[in-house]
Amino acid sequence: MAAVPEPTLARAAELRATLHHHAHRYYVLDDPGIPDAEYDRLFQELQALENEHPELRTPDSPTQRVGGAPLPQFTPVRHAVPMLSIRTETDTEASGALNFDARIRRELGLSDADAPVQYVAEPKFDGLALSLRYAHGVLVQAATRGDGEVGEDVTQNIRTVPQVPLKLQGVDFAVLEVRGEVYMRRDAFDKLNASQRARGDKVFINPRNAAAGAVRQLDPAIAAQRPLSFFAYGLGEVTPASEGGPAFPTHLAMLHTLKTWGFPVSALVQACDGATDLVAYHAHIGQLRDSLPFDIDGVVYKVNRVALQRQLGFVSREPRWAVAHKYPAQEQLTTVLAIEVQVGRTGKLTPVAKLAPVFVGGVTVTNATLHNEDEARRKDVRVGDTVIVRRAGDVIPEVVAVLPEKRLQDAQLFTMPRQCPVCGSDAVREDLNGESSADYRCTGGLFCSAQRKEAILHFAQRRAVEIEGLGDKLVEQLVDANTVRTLPDLYRLGLTALASLDRMADKSAQNLLAALEKSKQTTLPRFLFGLGIRHVGEATAKALARHFGTLDAVMGATLDQLLEVNDVGPVVAQSLRTFFDQPHNREVVEQLRDCGVHWPEQPPDDSTPKPLAGLTFVITGTLPTLGRDDAKARIEAAGGKVSGAVSKKTSYLLAGEAAGSKLDKARELGVAVIDEDTLKGLLA
């Protein structure tokens, strides 16, 4: 046998040391230093080296272990049935499911003509593996996985988890060990971190980290304050059937029985016949992933029939009859190349980390928001840092944490510039209700080209004055060429100037001019909303128009008069006064009117009773005769307010056919549910 090359020996030793270090941080200290995907990559590299050179496989190699060592503060628990991990299929595409099914069929000796193998598919929860031991139906011990052979006794902490039954009904055999995952819901995690941040305590990186910290909390009273949940998915030691214990022909039958005994089992568990069903399940759960109330990082496939599981058996540390099929990692490591400041439509300055490109959450990420100066300081992100970046679904990528041990010695703290990086105007920290906010804003207004572009796009959008065909690239050309400096310049554009722009032929230019002409006839609420006044959304613009009737009345209203408007509070009132007190803003409004932008004037709101005044509605489903916009308009005309989400403040849920989750939420909160006919009765 050829000697192992020296570089390979050194790399294997380096990988073992690195994996041991990070496993200790992850499993023992509950302080992960790298994302799961990076740990998996290093683990698989070591596995590959050991497979190529078996002599590298030492007894203490991480590949020969399942997890981390138990904490010395907890009593060790030796598992009667080892808590093994399962093989990970890192191919995140459909072929991952196809590969598993092909391997199972091959090991069972099945041909293409034989019937499909039935599997059970379930989400792969991102929590902490747990074993619950019951004696004659009474919970006597809860233990973590630990290293798979020996875990930690965390019984007192787990007793605080409401989803873990303390006593089972109809179960009287001597031993029952239920295996599952303890986890923290996303809403509970956000609430916990908000509380930690308010107290100045360390925030948790992710829900898994928070759940592990709660389970290993030495004080059960503190553990009880950190809301945990539990899903059951398997069994450990069980009284044999010959001695009165349960016997299950399939994994699915076992899960159904666990549910009848009072254990929570995921509603997403599904029987799958063959590879086609596995592929469909993986795709379906992947689509649901970001909307689930808990984190998952993949799905798990298990051969359903217990007899086939026994036939397939185990290899090394893993059962042959199960696999975890991952999704693209939502966290990855990368490097901060620079920290730049972006200026938004309202002048808000946002620090953005420019990153070495990294594939995370299914896309290549090069930017991650740092939100504001306070957040950048709290996370202590510096140029050159190695950071953990997270992206889930359509959520903007963000820096989760920094690896300080990899920091360069000359790395500088980030400081928000005191001048706008686009126009050079002063950047000031705004006040809200007398308190300093975390946000800095440029004072350049319409003089700042960054705000100018966004202000034009906001003004031209469908919900404002609606200038069809005026998109991002065209606005960028018009502003960069200094052709459009303020909103009225849009209405001074000519055919020649437009046709000279890139990819703008005569026909396109004529279409845009027609759209500009059409947009001159609008409504007062759309115009007010289109001005982009801070804190003034569509609903507030409508309320202002109903109350004052004319633009001049809105522009001239005092703070006290503005506060009389429904939906206008001190912050909105001050924002309106600040906007209209700026001479250049009033000049823009007058120039727009001079350019022909107009709307039907309406008398101000009088004392005529409004039947729906003070009531808040939410609309869901398809109504028999009214479209949603029509129903919304009728409610608002009658003094009511239409919201997009159900809450305790909702007066009525207007429900039509195929009403969804909003109907469930309304029933849960006790909100009155009405139909179209009832609404018409309220309007009468």
N, C-alpha and C positions, 0 to 999 in steps of 0.2 A: 504493500500500500504506500503510495507516494506521500511524502511529508506535506503537512499543511503549510502553504506559503506564509512567511512571517507577517506580511500585511493583513492576511486573512485572520491570523491568530490575534493580531492587535485589534482589528476591527471588531471581532467577536467579543473580546474582553471589554472594549469600549461600549459596545451595545449592551452587554450584561450589566455593566456598572450604571449606565444611563437609565436603563429600564428599571433596575432596582431602586434608583434614586426617585424616579417619577412615580413608581408604584407606591413607594413609602409616602410620598406627598399626597397621592390620590386616595389611597385606601386607609392610611393611618392618620395623617394630619388633616385630611379633608381640605387640602389646599393645592389643587392641581396646578402644575407649572406649565403644562403644555396641553393642547387640545387632544381629545380622544383620537382624532384621525392621525395626529402626529405620533402618538404612542403606538397605535396600530401599525403605522408604517415601519417604525423601528422594530417592533415585535416581529413583523413579517420578514424583515430583512435578516434578523437573527435566525428565524426559523429556516429561511432559505439556505443560509450558510451551514446550519447544522444538518440539514437534509443532504447538502452536497458533501459535507465532511462530518459524518456521525461522531467522530472522535472529539469534536468540539462540544458535544452535548454533555455538559457537566450536571451533577445532581442538583446544584443550586441555580441552574439556568432559569431565567424567567419563563422559558417555554415549558418547563416541567412543573410549573406552579399555576394555580388558578387565580389567586388574588393577593391581597396583602396580609401582613401579620396582624394578630389581634392586639388591641391596645392593652398595655399592662394594667391600666386602671380597671378593666373589666375582667370578670372571671372567664377563663377559657372554656369553651364548649367543644368537645369532640363530636363531630357529626357521625351518627351511626351509619348513614348513607352519605357518601361524599357529595358536596355541592359542586358538581362539575360545571364548567362553562361549556358553551357550544361553539362549533366552528363558525368563523365569520366569512361570508361570501362578500368580498370587497368590490366585485363587479356590480356597480349600481344600476346597470341596464337590465333588460329582460333576460339576457343570457345567463344572469346569475341564477334565476329560478330554473331555467332550462338545464343548466349544468348539474344542479342538485338532483333534479328528477332523473336525468340520464344516469347519474352515479348510483342512485337508489335502485333503479331498474336493472342496472348492470350487476350490482351486488346481490340482487334477489334472483338473478338469472332469468329475467323476463325478456320476452321478445317483443317486437313491434306489434305483433298480433294479439298479445295479451292485454287484458283490461287495464285502464289507468290505475295507478296507485292513489289511494285516498290519503290526503294530508289534512292537518289542522293548521291554519295560518292565524297568527295573532300579532299585535303590535309588539315591537321590542322597546319596552319602557326604559327611559333613561333615569333610573333611580338606584336603589340599593337592594341587592338580593337579600332575602330574609327567610328564615326557617322558623315556623311556629309549631311548637310541640304541645299536643293535647293528651292528657291522661283521662280516660273515661269522659271525654267531652269537655274537660276544663283546661284552659290555657295554663301551662306550668312553666313554659320557657320560650323565649324568643332569642334567636341567635343570628348574627350576621354570617355571611359566607366566609370571611377571613381568608385563609389560604386554600379553602376548599375542604380541608381535613379538620381544621380547628378554627372556630369563629369566636365571637364575643357574646357574652350574655348581656342582652339589652332589654330584658323582660320589662323592667320598670318603665322604661321610656316607651316601649311599644304598647303598654297598657293604656297610654294616653291617646292612641290612635283610634278614633271612633269606629273606623271600618274594620278593625280587627276584633272578631267575636271573642269574648272572654269565656263564654260557655256555649256549647253547641247543643242544639235540640236534636234528640233522636240518635245521638252518637254515644255509644257506651263501650266500645272496644278499648283495649288497654292503651294502645299507642296510635297516634295519628300525627304525622308531621306534614304540614302544608307549606309548600314553597311558593314564594311570590316576590313581588317588588313593592317596596315602600318608596313613595315618591312625593313630590310637592307640586300641586297645581300651579299653573302660571300666575293666576290671579293672587293666590296665597303668597307666592314668591315675590311678586311686585309689592304687595302690601308689607311683607316682612322687610324687604330692602328699604322701602320708604321709611319704615320705623327705625331701622338701623341707621340710616342716613340722618334722620332727624335728631338722633341721640349722639351723633358723631362716632358711631361704632363702625366697624368694618362691614362692608356690604359683601354679599355672596356673588360669585361669578355667574352661577347658573342654578336652576332648581335642583339638579342632582347634588351639587355641592352643598346647598342649603339643607336638603333632606338628610344627607350623610352627617352633617354637623348636628342636626336635631337628634338623630338616632343615637349618636355617640356623646350626647350631652350628659355630663356627669350628674347634673341636677335634674331629676324628672319634672320638677315644677317648671323649669325653663323649657324643657322639651315640650311640655304640654301647651306652651304659648306659641309653638311653631307648628302650624297646622299641617299634618301629614295625611296621606291617603295610602291605600293598599289595594293591589290586585293580586289574586291568586292565580297560579298557572301550572302547578305541579305538586307532586308528592315526594316525601322522603321516606323515612321508616314508617311502616304501617303494620299493625297486627296482621299476621297471615290469615288468608281466607279460611284455612283449616282450623284456626283458633277463633273464628267469629269475625274476622276483619273483612273489609270490602274487597271485591274483585271486579275489575273493570275490563270489558273486552276492547274498549277503545279509549283513546285519550280524550275524545269529545265527551264520552259518557262520564268520564271522571270529572271533567270541568262542570258538566251539568249537575252532577251530584254535589260538588263543592258549593255550587250556587244554592242548592236546596238546603245545605247545612248552614247557610248564612254568610258565606264568603263572597266578596265582590269579585266578579269575573268580567272582564272587558266585553262590552257588547259588540266589539269589532272582531271577536273571534269568529272564524268561518271555516266550514269544511270545504276542501278543494279537491276536485277530481283531476289529477294529472297536472302536467306542466302548464297547460293553457290557463287553467283556473289560477295557478300560482302567479303567473305573469299578470293576469287581470287584477288579482288582489294587491300585488305590489304597486301597480299603477294607481289603483283606487285609493289605497291608504296614503300614497304619496301625494295625491291631490288634496286629501283631507289634512295632511300633516300640520300645516301652519294654522289651521282653524281648530285643532284639537285643544282641549283645556290643559293638556299635559305634554311634556316633551317626549318624543320618540326619536330614535336614530336609525330605525329600520323595521323590518318585520321578521318573524320567526316562523319557519316551516318545520312541522314535525309529522312523521309517519303516524297515521291515526291508529292503526291496529296494534295493540300491545304485543301480540304474538310476533308480528313482523319486527317490532322494535327489539324484541329479545333475539330474533334471528340475526338481525343486523349487528347488534352488540355495540362495543365501544372500541375506539382506537386512541391510545395514549390518554390524553386528558379530555377527550370529547366523545359524545355519542355519535355513531355513524348515521343515526336516523333523524337528526335535526341539524338545522343550519340557521344562522342569522344572516339575512339579506339586507345589507346596508343601503341607505340613501346617501346622496352627496353630503359630505360633512358640512355642518353649519358653523363650525369653528375651525380655523387654521392659523398657522404661524406665518408671519411675514415681517418685513422691516419697514419702518417709517423713513421715507426718503426726504420728506419735507413737510412742513405745516403751513398751509396757506389759508387766507381768510377770504371767504366768499361774501358778497353783498346781495341780499335778497330784495324782492320788490318793495318791501316796506322799509328797507334800509338796515335790516338786521344783519349784523356781522357774525358769521359762523366759521369757527376754525375747522379746517378739513385736513385730515392726515392723508398725504400722498404716499401710496404704498407700492412696494415691489409687487408686481402682479401675482395674484394667488387665486386658485380656483376654490371657491367656497360657496356653499348653498346652490350649486348648480351653475354658477356663472363666474367669469374672471373678474375679480374685484381689484381696482386700483385706487379707490378713494374710500375713506370712512369718516363719517361725521364725528366731531368731538363736542358737538352741541353748543358749548359756550366756554368762556374762560374758566369759570368755576369748575366745570366738569373736567376740562383738560388738566387743570391743576390737581383736582382730586385724584384723577387716575395717573397723574404725573407722567404724561406722555411727552417724550422728547425726540427730536430728530436723531435718527440712527438706532432708536430702540427696536428690539425684537418684541412684537406684540401679538396677542391673540385677537383675531378679528372674527366677528360673528355676523352672519347674514341668514335670516330665516324668511323664505318666501319673498314677498315684495318689500320687506322691511329694509330701510336704508342701512347699509353695512355700518357697523360701529366697532370701535376698539373696546374690547371687554377688559383686558388687563395687560400690564407690562411685565416682561421678565427682567427684573432689575439686575439679576446676576450677569446678564449679557450686555449691560449698558456701557457705552463708551465713556471714558473718564471726563471728556470735555463737553458732554451733552448739556445743552442749555435749557432752562425752564422756559415754557411758552408764556408770552405776555401779549395780550391783545393790543394791537396798535391803537394809538389815540387819534390817528387820522384815517379816513376812509382810504383803503388801498386802491380804489378806482378813481375817485375825484379829488382826494386830498382834503375834503371837508372834515371838520371835527367829528370824531366819534364819541358819543356820550353814553353813559350808562343810564338807562331810562328809569323813571320812578313810576310805580303803580300804587295808587292809594297811599302815597306817602312813604312807601317802602322801596328800597333799591332792588331792582330785578337783576337777574343774571345776564341780561342781554345788553349788548352795546348796539347803537344804531347810528347810521350816517345821518348828518343833518343837511345833506345836500339836496334832498327831495328830488324834484324833476331836473335839477342840474346835474345829478349823478347819472352817468350813462348806464350803469348797472341797473339802477332803479328805473331809468327811463325805458329800457327794453321791456322789463317786466311790467311796468305800468301800462305800456301800450298793449301788451298781450292781455293783461287783465281787462283793460277797457274794451278790447275787441272780442272777448270771449262770448260764447253763446248766451250765457246768463246775464251779460251786461248789454252793451249796445249791439253786439253781434255784427262783426265785419267779416263776412265769409271770405276765406282765402288768405287772410292776413295771419300767417303762421310764424314760427320761431325764426326760420332762416331768412325770410323776407324782412322781418322786423330788424334782425341783426344787420342786414345789408343797409337798410334805410338809416339806422342809427349810426353805424360805423362810418357811413359816407357823409354823415352830418346833414342828410336830406330831411330827416325828421328829428327835431330837437324837443318839441313839445307836442302834446296831443293835437292841438289845432292844425299843426303842420300836415297831419294826415289828410285833412280836407282841402289842402292847397296843392296836393300832388297832381301832376299833369301826365298825360300819356307819354310824352317824350322821356321824362325822368324815369318813369316806371319801366318802359320798354328797354332802357339802357342797362337795367340790372341783369345779373347773371340768371340765366334760365327763365327769363321773363319776356315772352313773345308779345306781339301786339294784342293777340286775342286774350291772353292772360291779364295783361294790363287793363284792357277794356272791362274784363269781368271784375277786377278789383275796384276800378272806378265806379262801376255800377253798384257793387256791394257797399262802397263808402256812401254813395248817394242814398241807398236804401236805409243805411244805419242812422241817417240823420233823423228819421222819424222813430222815436223810441218812447219810453215811459219814464216818469220821474224816478220810480224805484230802481229801474235798470241803470239810469244815468248816475244816480247817487252811488250805487254799488260799484259802477264802473270807474268812479274816481279813485278807488283804492284807498279810501280813508281807513286808517288803522282802527280795527275792532268793529267796523261797520260791514256786516254781512248782508245777505239778501233779506233775511227776516227783519233786521233793523232798518234797512233802507225802506222796506214796505211800511213799517210802522211810522217812520218819519214822514213819508209821503202822505199817509192817511191822516196823520195828526195835523200837519202844517198846510198841506194842500199845494204849496208852491215852493220852488227852489229858493226864491228870495227870502221867504219866511224861515226856511231852514237855516240859510246862511246868516240871517240876522238874529237868530234865537239866542237868548242868554243861557247861561248854565242852568239856571232855575227853570226856564221854559223847556229846555231839552230834557230835564229830569222828570217833567210831567208826562213824557212819552212812554207808553208801555214798551218794555224791552230795552230801555235806555237807562243805564246806571251811571255812577260818577265817572268811571273810567272811559266809557263810550262818550259821555257828554264832554269831557275834557278833550278827548281826541278830536271830536267834531269842532270844538271851538279853536283848538290849536291849528287845525287844518285851515279853517276859513279865516283865521286871523292873519295868515301869511299872505301878503299882497300878491306874490307870484301865483299862488293857488287861485285866488279870486280872479286874477287876470286870465288864467287858463280857462276858467269857467266862462268868463265873458267872451273870450275869443271863440270858444266852441259854439256859443249861442250865435255869435256874429257869423260863423261859418254855416249856420242853418240847422244845427242840431236842436231839435225841439220835441215837445211832447204835449199831449192834451192836458191843459190845466184842470185842476179839480178843486172844488171848494174844500177848505179844511174840515176836519172831523168836527161835527157838532155834537150836541147832546143826545142825538137819536139813539135809543137803546140798541145795543148790539147783543143778540140772543146768545152768542157764544163767547162773550167777553170773559176773560179770565180762565178759559178752559184750554187745555192742551190736548191735541189729538195726535195719534200715530196711525198711519195707513199701511195696511199689509194685504197682500193677495189681490185678486182681480175682481173689481166691482161689476155688478150686472150691467149698468148703463153708463156710469160715470168713469171717465179716465182719472188717473191719480192727480194730474195737474188740475183738472176741472174741480175735483173734490177739494183739493187744497185751496184753490182760488175761492170757492164758496165758503169754506170754513174761515179763511182769513178775512173775507169781505164781511163776515158776520162777527168779526172781533176775536175769533179764535186764533190759536197758534198751532202750527203743524211741526212736529218734531220727527227726527229720523229714528229715535231709539226709545224703547219703553223703559220707564223708570217709575219710582214711587210718585213722581209729580205728574204723571200722565193721567188725564181725566178720563179719556175714552180711547179704546183701540177700535178703529174702523176696519173690520175684517171682511174680506171677500173670499172668493174661491181660491183654494191652494194657499191659504195662509200658512206661514212657516213658523220659524222659531220665535218670532215676535208674539204670536198667539200663546205659545207655551209660557213665555216670560210674563205676559199680561196675567194669565191665570195664576202663575206662581205668586205674583205681587198683589193679586186681588183687584186688578184694574178692570173696570167695566168694559165689556166687549159689545159693540153694536154693529148692525149691518147698514146697508145703504138706505133702506126705508126709514130706519130709526134716525139716521142723520138728517134726512129730509124733513122728518117731523120736528127735530130740534131747530132746523132752519126756518120753519114756518112761522 
